[in-house]
Amino acid sequence: MIDRKEGLANADSPTNLMWRLQNDFTKANKTVAAEEESEEASFTEITLDVKH
């Protein structure tokens, strides 16, 4: 495992690495998606009847 200080010291672009470390939302998105699936209704099968 590499800590933040060592990673930044050896990165080609420390600025880009720091941005990615600070803005990594993949874990947060997975948690939110799992909560939404379990608590909210699913609206994937909606039929809309339009009368002319």
C-alpha positions as CSV (number, residue, x, y, z in Angstrom):
1,M,0.0,0.0,0.0
2,I,1.3,3.4,-0.9
3,D,0.5,6.5,1.2
4,R,-0.5,9.8,-0.2
5,K,2.9,11.5,0.5
6,E,4.9,8.8,-1.3
7,G,2.4,8.7,-4.2
8,L,2.6,12.4,-4.7
9,A,6.4,12.4,-4.5
10,N,6.6,9.8,-7.3
11,A,3.7,10.9,-9.5
12,D,4.2,12.1,-13.1
13,S,1.7,14.8,-12.3
14,P,1.3,15.5,-8.6
15,T,-1.4,18.1,-9.3
16,N,-3.6,15.6,-11.3
17,L,-3.1,12.9,-8.7
18,M,-4.1,15.2,-5.9
19,W,-7.2,16.2,-7.8
20,R,-8.2,12.6,-8.4
21,L,-7.6,11.7,-4.8
22,Q,-9.8,14.6,-3.6
23,N,-12.5,14.0,-6.2
24,D,-12.9,10.3,-6.2
25,F,-16.7,9.8,-6.0
26,T,-16.9,6.2,-7.1
27,K,-17.3,4.8,-3.6
28,A,-19.9,7.4,-2.7
29,N,-21.8,6.8,-5.9
30,K,-22.0,3.1,-5.2
31,T,-23.3,3.7,-1.7
32,V,-25.9,6.1,-2.9
33,A,-27.0,3.8,-5.7
34,A,-27.4,0.9,-3.3
35,E,-29.5,3.0,-1.0
36,E,-31.7,4.3,-3.8
37,E,-32.4,0.8,-5.0
38,S,-33.5,-0.5,-1.6
39,E,-35.6,2.5,-0.5
40,E,-37.2,4.0,-3.7
41,A,-39.8,2.5,-6.1
42,S,-38.7,1.5,-9.6
43,F,-40.3,3.2,-12.5
44,T,-38.8,1.2,-15.4
45,E,-42.1,-0.2,-16.7
46,I,-44.4,2.8,-17.3
47,T,-46.9,2.8,-20.1
48,L,-48.3,6.1,-21.3
49,D,-51.6,6.1,-23.2
50,V,-52.0,9.1,-25.5
51,K,-55.5,9.8,-27.0
52,H,-55.7,12.0,-30.1
